[in-house]
Amino acid sequence: MKIVATLVCLIGSCLLAQTPPNPAFNPIEEQAGLPRVLIIGDSISIGYTLPVRDLLAGEANVLRIPTNGGTTGNGVFNMDTWLGKQKWNVIHFNFGLHDLKRLSDGEPQVPLALYERYLRLFVARAKET
């Protein structure tokens, strides 16, 4: 009986620990003829994706990357995948908080010079679309 109760608690904890997928990551059905907007960014951008979609409903197709973009380095590394072969009218990007995170030695996760370089690479690649 004790083993069964422990197993039920473990299963229950696992079920409680799982969170439903964030609706900001749900694919949207694009409306033909509307401009295409892509949101790329860290966790902050996940939070405003749905309100932006609501505000631009009927005026633009607002899509976002399917994950938390993390640091600018992660953005540069994944840029080709996130942009795909499509053309975008607007690419909104928001990076920075993950880059500024302080490591155990007190240094930022991404040094300022590298952050600037990543942003320049990111913008140059985004302009190609």
SULZI-V712712 format. One line per field, one symbol per residue. phi: phi as a letter, one per 40 degrees, with the letter a starting at -180 (. if undefined). burial: 1 if it has 16 or more other C-alpha atoms within 10 Angstrom, else 0. Layout:
BEGIN
phi->???
burial->???
END
This chain:
BEGIN
phi->.cccccccccccccccccbccccccccbcccdgccbbbcbiccccccbccccdccbdgbacbbaccaccgccccccccdccccgbccbcabcbabiccccdccccgccdbddccdccccccccdccccc
burial->000000000000000000000001100000000011111111101100110010000001111110011111101100100110000101101111011100000000110000100110110001000
END
